[in-house]
């Protein structure tokens, strides 16, 4: 068993911390303040987004979707996406 801490202080506008990286799998913990954005990008892996706190608007294929603690977002490899924090948010990004 391994316990992984997923908290950290925000020391700059968009703050991310890799909390797990093993065997081509990784988990990032990202915090954004309301209004902050991450520009369009992609990943060569499957991506799962879990919102711990707040609401985030994701744009995929020019369509916006709002996700929160009650929603998990799954993306295929190389699917272009961007996001904007609608409130202060904390999210976990799992790539595998």
Helices and strands as residue ranges (DSSP letters): E 15-22, E 25-32, E 37-41, E 47-53, E 56-60, E 63-67, E 72-75, E 81-85, E 89-95
